[in-house]
Amino acid sequence: MSALESASREELLTLIAVLQEQNTQAKAQVAALEEQNAALAAEVDRLNGRVAELERRASRNSGNSSLPPSSDRFERPTKPAKPASGRKRGRQPGAPGSSLRLVENPDEIVDHRPKACGGCARRLATKAPSLGFVRRQVVDIPPTSATVTEHRLHTVRCRCGVTTTAALPENVADAAACYGPNLRALAVYLLVFQHVPVERTALLIKDLTGAEVSTGWVVSMLAKAAELAEDSVNLIKALLILGHLLHADETTTKVGGVRRWLHVAATEKLTFLGLASRSKAGADSLGVLPAFRGTLVHDSLSLYNGYTDARHQLCGAHLIRELTAAEQDHLGQGWPAQIRWALSELNKQAITARQMGWATIPPERSTLYLKAFHQGVAVGLSLHPRVPGRKQSPARNLLERLRDRSADVLRFCDDPLHGVFTNNCAERAVRPAKTQLKISGTHQSEAGAAHWLKVRSYLDSARKHGLGAFEAIRRAFIGEVWMPPIALT
């Protein structure tokens, strides 16, 4: 007889109860493990998403985002990189060279005659006729030294008995001693155009000219230059408002160690820079965008959408970079390359129309690319449907912008004679501010930053009209401040 058969009924019931209790505990443990497994799976999904986002951010550079080229990380390529254009590196055939050439009228001629015969070693006559010569020219600068000019204001008595003192020249300060306009212009030129810090500017002037200027004097010259350029900058702002095309951009800078927003409004001939908050109210305070009624070229920052009186052109270069990033993030999907190709080809057709003087792009030159653009957007939207909630993927946001603002994306095609595809004009204008920040560091005060930006606006605009930066500053200090031509309107 088995042990089970010999066990009493009570013992069997006790065993069943124990087994049931163990089964209940096992089910509870399984449920806890399943709950823990679900939590771990959710955490893995979150971490995978985070890793994907970090990898996406790490892969961003100046070619697939709005990051500046200076932020790119340079790594040794596995194979020699080939230029995208297929051209060899270096100067291209037919391009003008920059090597030194002999000039026909040198400032000084020094004749060198042999003193002795190279054969018999006899001394040669000083006035022996020359049989010819070889020309060798040296281009150099003379040693520079500050010169002191004393102005004596004489007093003369007239026969009528009245004494008259000569008037002080316009460019001479009413002080016992002062620095002249060339030295003042050099200080401002080094500060604003060459991005040299204040202390190094004073040291450079001392080493170069011998004038021992102070750092306080250097700073005061920046404020003086900004004051002298005031009328020119005000006219620049007025002409920007009256124009038919305006580029706008923004970036960050530092004032007193605190991050501030720098806004720019520019054309191919004019530049205006100013500090303001990163909001529509801040941009309005600069006094350019609220009154502008032409075509405003900008990136996709939402603050620009508030200027409803202007027509809008979204920067094609930004869109190209976003499409490149989307292509890298979604391998195997062809819509980013198709839209990018369509935009690039439309830009080529717009350039051709501009060169030919056409008011519009002929339909036979644009229809194919316009269809490719809209079809690419439709395909992309089908592959990236909206998800619940406000936050969408970068690809979905880009596609919805291309769909909903297609008129602003393609506006450069509507008026090729005046439209532009990119906002590079404004991006070039803000780049010196970043250079200044890297070389000289933060501006120490709000007033100093405002002076620097005002002088930079004046210099950039003057240079766009063919005037050198140093000469533009010097003209301001001698009372001949450069003014933009009114004909630009």
C-alpha positions as CSV (number, residue, x, y, z in Angstrom):
1,M,0.0,0.0,0.0
2,S,1.4,3.4,-1.0
3,A,2.0,6.3,1.4
4,L,-0.7,8.3,-0.3
5,E,-3.2,5.5,0.2
6,S,-2.3,5.2,3.8
7,A,-2.5,9.0,4.5
8,S,-5.5,10.1,6.3
9,R,-8.1,12.5,4.8
10,E,-7.0,15.3,7.1
11,E,-3.4,15.0,6.0
12,L,-4.4,15.2,2.3
13,L,-6.5,18.3,2.9
14,T,-3.5,19.9,4.7
15,L,-1.2,19.1,1.8
16,I,-3.7,20.5,-0.7
17,A,-3.9,23.7,1.3
18,V,-0.1,24.0,1.4
19,L,0.1,23.5,-2.3
20,Q,-2.6,26.1,-3.0
21,E,-0.8,28.6,-0.8
22,Q,2.5,27.9,-2.7
23,N,0.6,28.3,-6.0
24,T,-0.8,31.6,-4.9
25,Q,2.6,32.9,-3.8
26,A,4.1,31.7,-7.2
27,K,1.4,33.5,-9.1
28,A,2.1,36.7,-7.1
29,Q,5.8,36.4,-7.8
30,V,5.1,35.8,-11.5
31,A,2.8,38.9,-11.5
32,A,5.5,41.0,-9.8
33,L,8.1,39.7,-12.2
34,E,5.9,40.5,-15.2
35,E,5.3,44.0,-13.8
36,Q,9.0,44.5,-13.2
37,N,9.7,43.2,-16.7
38,A,7.2,45.6,-18.2
39,A,8.8,48.5,-16.3
40,L,12.3,47.4,-17.5
41,A,11.0,47.1,-21.1
42,A,9.6,50.6,-20.9
43,E,12.9,51.9,-19.5
44,V,14.8,50.2,-22.3
45,D,12.5,51.8,-24.8
46,R,13.1,55.2,-23.2
47,L,16.8,54.7,-23.1
48,N,16.9,53.5,-26.7
49,G,14.9,56.6,-27.7
50,R,17.4,58.8,-25.7
51,V,20.4,57.1,-27.3
52,A,18.8,57.6,-30.7
53,E,18.2,61.3,-30.0
54,L,21.8,61.7,-28.6
55,E,23.2,60.0,-31.7
56,R,21.0,62.3,-33.9
57,R,22.3,65.3,-32.1
58,A,25.9,64.1,-32.2
59,S,25.7,63.6,-36.0
60,R,24.6,67.2,-36.5
61,N,27.1,69.6,-38.2
62,S,27.0,72.6,-40.4
63,G,25.9,70.4,-43.3
64,N,22.7,69.0,-41.8
65,S,21.7,71.6,-39.2
66,S,21.9,75.3,-38.3
67,L,25.2,74.9,-36.4
68,P,28.0,77.1,-37.7
69,P,31.0,75.6,-39.5
70,S,33.2,76.4,-36.5
71,S,31.3,73.8,-34.4
72,D,32.2,71.0,-36.8
73,R,34.4,68.2,-35.4
74,F,37.2,67.4,-37.8
75,E,38.2,63.7,-37.9
76,R,40.8,62.0,-40.0
77,P,38.9,60.4,-43.0
78,T,39.4,56.8,-43.8
79,K,39.8,57.7,-47.5
80,P,40.9,60.9,-49.1
81,A,37.8,63.1,-49.4
82,K,37.0,64.1,-53.0
83,P,35.7,67.6,-53.6
84,A,31.9,67.6,-54.1
85,S,32.3,69.5,-57.3
86,G,34.8,67.1,-58.8
87,R,37.4,69.9,-59.1
88,K,41.0,69.6,-57.9
89,R,42.1,71.5,-54.8
90,G,43.8,74.8,-55.1
91,R,43.5,77.6,-57.6
92,Q,41.4,76.7,-60.6
93,P,42.5,77.2,-64.2
94,G,41.8,80.8,-65.4
95,A,41.4,82.1,-61.8
96,P,43.3,85.4,-61.2
97,G,46.5,84.9,-59.2
98,S,47.7,87.0,-56.3
99,S,51.5,86.7,-56.7
100,L,53.7,89.8,-56.7
101,R,54.4,91.5,-60.1
102,L,56.8,94.2,-61.1
103,V,55.4,97.7,-61.2
104,E,56.3,100.2,-63.9
105,N,56.8,103.2,-61.6
106,P,58.5,102.2,-58.4
107,D,58.6,104.7,-55.5
108,E,62.4,104.5,-55.3
109,I,65.1,103.2,-57.7
110,V,68.5,102.1,-56.3
111,D,71.2,101.4,-59.0
112,H,73.8,98.7,-58.1
113,R,76.9,98.7,-60.3
114,P,79.8,96.2,-60.1
115,K,82.9,97.6,-58.4
116,A,85.4,95.2,-60.0
117,C,85.7,93.1,-63.1
118,G,84.6,89.5,-62.7
119,G,87.5,88.4,-65.0
120,C,90.7,90.3,-64.2
121,A,89.5,91.8,-60.9
122,R,90.4,95.4,-62.1
123,R,88.4,98.2,-60.6
124,L,85.7,99.4,-62.9
125,A,85.2,103.1,-63.7
126,T,82.3,104.6,-61.7
127,K,80.8,106.2,-64.9
128,A,81.4,103.2,-67.2
129,P,78.4,102.9,-69.5
130,S,75.8,100.2,-68.5
131,L,75.1,97.5,-71.0
132,G,71.8,96.7,-69.3
133,F,70.3,95.7,-65.9
134,V,68.1,93.2,-64.2
135,R,65.1,94.5,-62.2
136,R,64.4,93.2,-58.7
137,Q,61.7,94.9,-56.7
138,V,61.1,94.7,-52.9
139,V,57.7,95.6,-51.5
140,D,57.9,96.8,-47.9
141,I,56.6,99.3,-45.4
142,P,58.7,102.0,-43.7
143,P,59.1,101.9,-40.0
144,T,56.1,103.5,-38.4
145,S,56.3,106.1,-35.7
146,A,53.8,108.5,-34.3
147,T,54.6,112.1,-35.1
148,V,53.8,115.1,-33.0
149,T,52.3,118.2,-34.7
150,E,52.1,121.3,-32.7
151,H,49.3,123.8,-33.6
152,R,50.0,127.3,-32.5
153,L,46.9,129.5,-32.3
154,H,48.3,133.0,-32.7
155,T,46.6,136.1,-31.4
156,V,46.8,139.2,-33.6
157,R,45.7,142.8,-32.8
158,C,43.9,144.7,-35.5
159,R,44.5,148.4,-36.1
160,C,41.0,149.0,-34.6
161,G,42.4,147.6,-31.3
162,V,40.5,144.3,-31.3
163,T,42.6,141.1,-30.8
164,T,41.7,137.9,-32.6
165,T,42.9,134.4,-31.9
166,A,43.1,131.8,-34.7
167,A,40.3,129.2,-34.7
168,L,41.2,125.7,-33.6
169,P,41.3,123.3,-36.6
170,E,38.3,121.0,-36.8
171,N,40.2,117.8,-36.2
172,V,42.1,119.0,-33.2
173,A,40.7,118.6,-29.7
174,D,40.6,121.5,-27.4
175,A,43.2,120.0,-25.1
176,A,46.9,120.5,-24.4
177,A,47.7,117.3,-26.2
178,C,45.5,114.7,-28.0
179,Y,45.8,111.9,-30.5
180,G,45.0,112.5,-34.1
181,P,42.3,110.9,-36.4
182,N,44.6,108.3,-37.8
183,L,45.6,106.9,-34.4
184,R,41.9,107.0,-33.3
185,A,40.8,105.2,-36.4
186,L,43.5,102.5,-35.9
187,A,42.3,101.8,-32.3
188,V,38.7,101.4,-33.4
189,Y,39.7,99.4,-36.5
190,L,41.6,96.9,-34.3
191,L,38.7,96.6,-31.8
192,V,35.8,96.3,-34.2
193,F,37.1,94.9,-37.4
194,Q,40.1,92.8,-36.3
195,H,38.5,91.7,-33.0
196,V,41.6,92.6,-31.0
197,P,41.0,92.8,-27.2
198,V,41.3,96.3,-25.6
199,E,44.6,95.6,-23.7
200,R,46.2,94.1,-26.8
201,T,45.0,97.0,-28.9
202,A,46.8,99.4,-26.6
203,L,49.9,97.2,-26.7
204,L,49.9,96.8,-30.5
205,I,49.6,100.6,-31.0
206,K,52.5,101.2,-28.6
207,D,54.7,98.6,-30.4
208,L,53.7,99.8,-33.8
209,T,53.7,103.5,-33.4
210,G,55.4,104.3,-30.1
211,A,52.3,106.1,-28.8
212,E,51.6,104.9,-25.3
213,V,47.8,105.0,-25.3
214,S,45.8,103.7,-22.3
215,T,43.1,101.1,-22.3
216,G,40.6,103.7,-21.1
217,W,41.4,105.9,-24.2
218,V,40.9,102.9,-26.5
219,V,37.4,102.2,-25.0
220,S,36.6,105.9,-25.3
221,M,37.4,105.9,-29.0
222,L,34.9,103.1,-29.5
223,A,32.2,105.2,-27.9
224,K,33.3,108.3,-30.0
225,A,33.2,106.3,-33.2
226,A,29.7,105.1,-32.4
227,E,28.6,108.7,-31.8
228,L,30.0,109.8,-35.1
229,A,28.4,106.9,-37.0
230,E,24.9,107.6,-35.5
231,D,23.5,109.5,-38.5
232,S,24.8,106.9,-41.0
233,V,23.3,104.0,-39.0
234,N,20.0,105.8,-38.7
235,L,19.9,106.2,-42.5
236,I,20.9,102.6,-42.9
237,K,17.8,101.6,-40.8
238,A,15.5,103.8,-42.8
239,L,16.8,102.4,-46.1
240,L,16.4,98.8,-44.8
241,I,12.7,99.6,-44.0
242,L,12.1,101.0,-47.5
243,G,13.7,98.1,-49.4
244,H,11.8,95.3,-51.1
245,L,13.9,92.5,-49.7
246,L,15.3,92.1,-46.2
247,H,17.3,89.3,-44.5
248,A,16.8,88.8,-40.8
249,D,18.6,86.5,-38.4
250,E,19.5,86.1,-34.7
251,T,22.1,84.6,-32.5
252,T,23.5,84.7,-29.0
253,T,26.3,86.8,-27.6
254,K,27.4,87.7,-24.1
255,V,27.3,91.0,-22.2
256,G,28.9,91.1,-18.8
257,G,29.0,87.3,-18.8
258,V,25.2,87.1,-19.4
259,R,23.8,85.6,-22.6
260,R,22.0,88.2,-24.8
261,W,20.3,87.9,-28.2
262,L,21.8,89.7,-31.2
263,H,19.5,90.5,-34.1
264,V,20.5,91.5,-37.6
265,A,18.6,93.0,-40.5
266,A,20.7,93.1,-43.7
267,T,20.7,93.3,-47.5
268,E,23.6,92.9,-50.0
269,K,24.4,96.6,-49.5
270,L,23.4,97.4,-45.9
271,T,23.8,95.9,-42.4
272,F,22.2,96.7,-39.1
273,L,23.0,94.9,-35.8
274,G,21.3,95.4,-32.4
275,L,20.8,93.7,-29.0
276,A,17.3,92.7,-27.9
277,S,15.4,89.9,-26.3
278,R,14.5,86.8,-28.4
279,S,10.9,87.8,-28.9
280,K,8.8,89.8,-31.3
281,A,8.8,92.7,-28.8
282,G,12.6,92.6,-28.6
283,A,12.9,92.6,-32.4
284,D,10.4,95.4,-32.6
285,S,12.5,97.5,-30.3
286,L,15.2,97.7,-33.0
287,G,12.9,99.7,-35.2
288,V,13.3,97.9,-38.5
289,L,11.0,94.9,-38.8
290,P,7.6,96.4,-37.7
291,A,7.5,98.9,-40.6
292,F,8.9,96.6,-43.3
293,R,6.5,95.8,-46.1
294,G,8.6,93.8,-48.6
295,T,9.8,90.2,-48.6
296,L,11.4,89.1,-45.3
297,V,13.9,86.2,-45.6
298,H,14.5,84.3,-42.4
299,D,14.8,80.9,-40.8
300,S,11.8,79.1,-39.2
301,L,11.9,80.9,-35.9
302,S,8.3,81.6,-34.9
303,L,8.9,85.2,-33.9
304,Y,9.1,86.2,-37.6
305,N,5.6,84.9,-38.3
306,G,4.2,87.8,-36.3
307,Y,5.1,90.3,-39.1
308,T,2.0,89.8,-41.1
309,D,2.5,92.9,-43.2
310,A,5.5,91.4,-44.9
311,R,5.8,88.6,-47.3
312,H,7.9,85.7,-46.1
313,Q,10.7,83.6,-47.6
314,L,11.9,80.6,-45.6
315,C,15.6,80.1,-45.9
316,G,16.3,77.3,-48.4
317,A,19.7,76.6,-47.0
318,H,18.2,75.7,-43.6
319,L,15.6,73.5,-45.3
320,I,18.3,71.7,-47.3
321,R,20.2,71.0,-44.0
322,E,17.1,69.7,-42.3
323,L,16.3,67.4,-45.3
324,T,19.9,66.1,-45.1
325,A,19.4,65.3,-41.4
326,A,16.1,63.6,-42.1
327,E,17.8,61.5,-44.8
328,Q,20.4,60.4,-42.3
329,D,17.8,59.7,-39.6
330,H,15.5,57.6,-41.8
331,L,17.7,55.5,-44.0
332,G,15.9,54.0,-47.0
333,Q,13.3,56.7,-47.2
334,G,13.6,58.7,-50.5
335,W,11.4,61.7,-49.8
336,P,14.2,63.9,-48.2
337,A,16.5,63.5,-51.2
338,Q,13.6,64.1,-53.6
339,I,12.5,67.3,-51.9
340,R,16.1,68.5,-51.6
341,W,16.8,67.8,-55.3
342,A,13.6,69.6,-56.3
343,L,14.5,72.7,-54.2
344,S,18.1,72.8,-55.5
345,E,17.0,72.5,-59.2
346,L,14.3,75.2,-58.7
347,N,17.0,77.5,-57.3
348,K,19.2,76.8,-60.4
349,Q,16.2,77.7,-62.6
350,A,15.6,80.9,-60.6
351,I,19.3,81.9,-61.0
352,T,19.1,81.3,-64.7
353,A,15.9,83.4,-65.0
354,R,17.6,86.2,-63.0
355,Q,20.6,86.1,-65.3
356,M,18.4,86.1,-68.4
357,G,16.2,88.9,-67.0
358,W,13.0,86.8,-67.0
359,A,10.2,88.0,-64.6
360,T,9.1,84.4,-64.1
361,I,10.5,80.9,-64.6
362,P,9.0,79.3,-67.7
363,P,6.6,76.4,-66.8
364,E,8.6,73.9,-68.9
365,R,11.6,74.7,-66.6
366,S,9.8,74.4,-63.3
367,T,6.7,72.1,-63.5
368,L,8.8,68.9,-63.1
369,Y,10.5,70.1,-59.9
370,L,7.4,71.6,-58.4
371,K,5.6,68.2,-58.8
372,A,8.6,66.4,-57.3
373,F,8.5,68.8,-54.3
374,H,4.8,68.3,-53.5
375,Q,4.9,64.6,-54.2
376,G,7.9,64.2,-51.9
377,V,6.1,66.1,-49.1
378,A,3.0,63.9,-49.5
379,V,5.0,60.7,-49.4
380,G,6.9,61.8,-46.3
381,L,3.7,62.7,-44.5
382,S,2.3,59.2,-45.2
383,L,5.4,57.7,-43.7
384,H,5.4,59.9,-40.6
385,P,1.8,60.2,-39.4
386,R,1.0,62.5,-36.4
387,V,1.2,61.0,-33.0
388,P,-1.1,61.9,-30.0
389,G,0.0,65.1,-28.3
390,R,1.6,68.3,-29.3
391,K,5.2,67.1,-29.7
392,Q,5.9,65.6,-33.0
393,S,9.1,64.1,-34.6
394,P,11.6,66.5,-36.3
395,A,10.6,64.8,-39.7
396,R,6.9,65.4,-39.1
397,N,7.5,69.0,-38.1
398,L,9.6,69.6,-41.2
399,L,7.1,68.0,-43.5
400,E,4.2,70.0,-42.1
401,R,6.1,73.2,-42.5
402,L,6.9,72.3,-46.1
403,R,3.2,71.5,-46.7
404,D,1.6,74.4,-44.8
405,R,4.1,77.1,-45.8
406,S,4.9,75.9,-49.3
407,A,4.2,79.4,-50.7
408,D,6.8,80.8,-48.3
409,V,9.2,78.0,-49.2
410,L,8.9,78.6,-53.0
411,R,8.5,82.3,-53.1
412,F,11.9,82.7,-54.7
413,C,10.4,81.1,-57.8
414,D,7.6,83.6,-58.0
415,D,9.9,86.6,-58.5
416,P,13.3,85.4,-59.6
417,L,14.5,88.9,-60.4
418,H,14.3,89.9,-56.7
419,G,13.8,86.7,-54.8
420,V,16.6,84.8,-53.0
421,F,16.8,81.2,-52.0
422,T,19.0,81.5,-48.8
423,N,19.4,83.7,-45.8
424,N,23.2,83.7,-46.2
425,C,23.4,87.5,-46.3
426,A,22.2,87.7,-42.7
427,E,24.2,84.8,-41.5
428,R,27.4,86.4,-42.9
429,A,26.5,89.6,-41.0
430,V,26.2,87.9,-37.6
431,R,29.4,85.8,-38.0
432,P,31.8,88.6,-36.9
433,A,29.9,88.8,-33.6
434,K,30.8,85.2,-32.9
435,T,34.4,85.8,-34.0
436,Q,34.5,88.7,-31.5
437,L,33.2,86.5,-28.7
438,K,35.8,83.8,-29.4
439,I,38.8,86.1,-29.6
440,S,38.0,89.0,-27.3
441,G,35.4,87.3,-25.0
442,T,32.3,88.9,-23.6
443,H,31.5,92.6,-23.8
444,Q,31.8,94.1,-20.4
445,S,28.8,96.4,-20.5
446,E,25.6,97.0,-22.4
447,A,26.8,100.4,-23.6
448,G,30.1,98.9,-24.9
449,A,28.3,96.1,-26.8
450,A,25.9,98.7,-28.3
451,H,28.8,100.9,-29.4
452,W,30.6,97.9,-31.0
453,L,27.5,96.8,-32.9
454,K,26.7,100.3,-34.1
455,V,30.3,100.7,-35.5
456,R,30.2,97.2,-37.0
457,S,26.9,98.1,-38.7
458,Y,28.5,101.2,-40.2
459,L,31.7,99.4,-41.3
460,D,29.9,96.4,-42.9
461,S,27.6,98.8,-44.9
462,A,30.5,100.9,-46.0
463,R,32.6,97.9,-47.0
464,K,29.6,96.6,-49.1
465,H,30.0,99.8,-51.1
466,G,33.7,99.2,-51.7
467,L,35.1,101.4,-48.9
468,G,37.9,99.9,-46.8
469,A,37.1,99.5,-43.1
470,F,40.0,101.6,-41.8
471,E,39.2,104.4,-44.3
472,A,35.5,104.4,-43.3
473,I,36.5,104.9,-39.6
474,R,39.1,107.5,-40.5
475,R,36.5,109.5,-42.5
476,A,34.2,109.5,-39.4
477,F,37.0,111.0,-37.3
478,I,37.9,113.7,-39.8
479,G,34.3,114.8,-40.1
480,E,33.5,113.1,-43.4
481,V,31.4,110.2,-42.1
482,W,30.3,107.8,-44.9
483,M,26.6,107.9,-45.7
484,P,24.8,105.3,-47.7
485,P,23.4,106.5,-51.1
486,I,19.7,107.3,-51.0
487,A,19.3,105.8,-54.4
488,L,19.1,102.3,-52.8
489,T,15.4,102.9,-52.1
